[in-house]
Amino acid sequence: MKFAIQKVFLFFSLFVCLFFGVGSSSVWAQNPFGPPLGGGMGPTTERESLHMNTIGAYSAGFVLQSFGYIGVLADVLSQNVYEPDVVRSMLMETVSFLSNANQQLILYQEKNIKMGQADQQFINGISDIIKDLTAEAEALAAFAQSHAKADLDSFKASREKAWEGIKKTLGVS
């Protein structure tokens, strides 16, 4: 079981690297350090710019990998690869990671860290995506236990909403 999870993680990591690699049509192809953060607040130091770009790059990778991981767990559940309780447990761990990451973004904003409007919009977008991913993971975890159509419908709706947020915030298609 552990080997299968490692293969899935490696495959998805490769996908993310290729997706954001050379020749991509996304904003990432033009700026390998992440989305255009650090602008709109006047002169910034190199350190501030690097800090914001690092947050942007990690945030983008985190939400994309979370989106993919939840999708893989949905496939695993639908193919009966793992017991529903195992999938549910993995999803609830994912919810915990998502919640912790979002709390850090909120804390960052509450500390009134100097940032431009574009940075603020990006962080708000990532936070919204994390909320949608959390709803998606929770709905799939509920479905793993209940097999109720309402939980499946909630999962699908949250997944679509998360993908729309990813497309809008990260500029991917």
C-alpha positions in Angstrom: 0.0 0.0 0.0 2.8 2.4 0.9 4.5 1.8 -2.5 1.2 2.6 -4.3 0.9 5.9 -2.5 4.5 6.8 -3.3 3.9 6.1 -7.0 0.8 8.3 -7.0 2.7 11.1 -5.3 5.7 10.9 -7.7 3.3 10.8 -10.7 1.5 13.8 -9.5 4.7 15.7 -8.7 5.9 15.0 -12.2 2.6 16.3 -13.5 2.9 19.5 -11.5 6.5 20.0 -12.7 5.6 19.5 -16.4 2.5 21.6 -16.0 4.5 24.6 -14.8 7.5 23.8 -16.8 9.1 25.4 -19.9 6.6 26.1 -22.7 3.6 26.3 -20.4 1.0 29.0 -21.3 0.4 29.9 -17.7 1.9 32.9 -15.9 4.4 30.5 -14.4 6.2 30.1 -17.7 7.0 33.8 -17.7 7.9 34.0 -14.0 9.6 30.8 -12.7 9.5 32.2 -9.1 5.7 32.2 -9.0 2.8 34.6 -9.7 3.5 38.3 -10.0 3.6 39.1 -6.3 5.3 42.1 -4.7 3.8 44.7 -7.1 1.5 47.5 -6.6 3.0 48.9 -3.3 5.8 51.0 -4.6 9.4 50.1 -4.3 10.0 46.7 -2.6 13.2 45.3 -1.3 14.6 42.2 -3.0 13.9 40.3 0.3 10.2 41.3 0.3 9.8 40.4 -3.3 11.5 37.0 -2.8 9.4 36.4 0.3 6.1 37.1 -1.5 7.2 35.0 -4.6 8.1 32.1 -2.3 4.8 32.2 -0.6 3.1 32.3 -4.0 5.1 29.4 -5.4 4.5 27.2 -2.4 0.8 28.1 -2.2 0.3 27.3 -5.9 2.0 24.0 -5.6 0.2 23.1 -2.4 -3.3 23.8 -3.8 -2.6 22.0 -7.1 -1.2 18.9 -5.3 -4.1 18.9 -2.9 -6.5 19.1 -5.8 -4.8 16.2 -7.5 -4.4 14.1 -4.3 -8.2 14.4 -3.5 -8.9 13.4 -7.1 -6.7 10.4 -6.7 -8.4 9.4 -3.5 -11.7 9.7 -5.3 -10.4 7.3 -7.9 -9.0 4.9 -5.2 -12.4 4.9 -3.5 -14.3 4.3 -6.7 -12.0 1.4 -7.7 -12.1 -0.2 -4.2 -8.3 0.0 -4.0 -8.4 0.8 -0.2 -11.1 0.3 2.3 -13.4 3.4 2.7 -12.2 3.9 6.2 -8.6 4.2 5.0 -9.6 6.7 2.3 -11.6 8.6 4.8 -8.7 8.8 7.2 -6.4 10.1 4.4 -9.0 12.7 3.5 -9.3 13.9 7.0 -5.5 14.3 7.3 -5.7 16.3 4.1 -8.4 18.5 5.7 -6.1 19.1 8.6 -3.2 20.1 6.4 -5.5 22.4 4.4 -6.8 24.0 7.6 -3.3 24.6 9.0 -2.1 26.2 5.7 -5.2 28.5 5.6 -4.7 29.5 9.2 -1.2 30.6 8.3 -2.4 32.7 5.4 -5.0 34.3 7.6 -2.4 35.0 10.3 -0.1 36.5 7.6 -2.9 38.9 6.6 -3.8 39.7 10.2 -0.3 40.8 10.9 -0.6 43.5 8.3 2.5 42.4 6.5 3.4 45.0 3.8 2.0 43.8 0.5 0.4 45.2 -2.6 -3.1 44.7 -3.8 -2.1 42.0 -6.2 -0.5 40.1 -3.4 -3.5 40.5 -1.2 -5.8 39.3 -4.1 -3.6 36.3 -4.7 -3.6 35.3 -1.0 -7.4 35.7 -0.9 -7.7 33.6 -4.0 -5.5 30.8 -2.4 -7.5 31.0 0.8 -10.8 30.6 -1.1 -9.3 27.6 -3.0 -8.3 26.0 0.2 -11.8 26.4 1.6 -13.2 24.8 -1.5 -10.7 21.9 -1.3 -11.6 21.4 2.3 -15.3 21.2 1.4 -14.4 18.8 -1.4 -12.3 16.5 0.9 -14.9 16.6 3.6 -17.7 15.7 1.2 -15.7 12.8 -0.3 -14.9 11.6 3.3 -18.6 11.7 4.1 -19.4 9.8 0.8 -16.8 7.2 1.7 -18.8 6.5 4.8 -22.4 7.1 3.7 -22.4 6.4 -0.1 -25.1 9.0 -0.2 -25.8 10.8 -3.5 -26.0 14.1 -1.7 -22.4 13.7 -0.4 -21.3 12.8 -3.9 -23.0 15.8 -5.4 -21.4 18.0 -2.8 -18.0 16.5 -3.7 -18.5 17.2 -7.4 -19.7 20.8 -6.8 -16.8 21.6 -4.5 -14.3 20.0 -6.9 -15.6 22.2 -9.8 -15.6 25.3 -7.7 -12.0 24.6 -6.5 -10.9 24.1 -10.1 -12.5 27.3 -11.2 -10.6 29.1 -8.4 -7.3 27.5 -9.4 -7.8 28.5 -13.0 -8.7 32.1 -12.0 -6.0 32.6 -9.3 -3.1 30.7 -10.9 -3.9 31.6 -14.5 -4.0 28.0 -15.7 -6.4 26.5 -18.2 
